[in-house]
């Protein structure tokens, strides 16, 4: 089963005095492109977090958010700089006295002054790392589940587009026999017109006719395109995380379709080729989002 690179996962839990929230968003990318958002206290574990995401999600443009808060109201994480508060209060009261201003509200002004009240920062030693990593894993697992569901929908679309190309190929095979006969008939008519004016070497004409028909022959291209279509379906059904391989196969399919179009020399076949190219472009677009 194929997985999309688009995914989302979230985990929220309470452990002792901590509330832990993690969130993962994933979009398509050729490589693992991780953008973490968490406090500087997580920097000591950044390599382990990155390795965990890499092992779980493999590749994609991934945003990881980790939030850690202290919920125990008895253990305050707020600090007040008493000395700084008193300095502000004394200065504000002195200024108020100088300008004849009432002192009401000076206490609140001093308390709200810069750097008086600060939230105590967590240190790496305070963090329950087992719970944090479990939360990240849980979010990653939810993201994988989301990717799997999206991948099933993408796989269905890819199968439909590949089937459309296969059906167009059958139409081309049906039209190919009459196409060759039409080309031969046109050449024969032109030759008959020429015979009225000049003498023609019949043996040389047969050689040139055979050479020309061989250049217009698309049998090999039809066989190879059919093989690519079968291989595309086989890889999709039997291999996981095959986005890059499916992309390579789609490129090979494109080469055969383009060659059929250039060699066809037939309006009906070229219209069918245009339809095949349209479905192939849809395949290439969707494959970019396959893991």
Buried (B, 14 or more C-beta within 10 A) or exposed (E): EBBBBBBBBBBEBEBEBBBBBBBBBBBBBEEBEBEBEBEEBBEEBEEEBBEBBEEBBBBBBBBBBBBBEBEEEEEEBEEEBEEBBEBBBEEBBEEBEEEEEEEEEBBEEBEEBEEBBEEEEBEEEBBBEEBBBBBBBBBBBBBBBBBBEBBEEBBEEBBEBBEBBBBBBEBBEEBBEEBBEBBBEEBEEEBEEEEEEEEEEEEEBEEEBEEBEEEBEBEEBBEBBBBBBEBBBEBBEEEEBBBEBBBEBBEBBBEBBBBBBEBBBBEBBBBBBEBBBEBBEBBBEBBBBBB
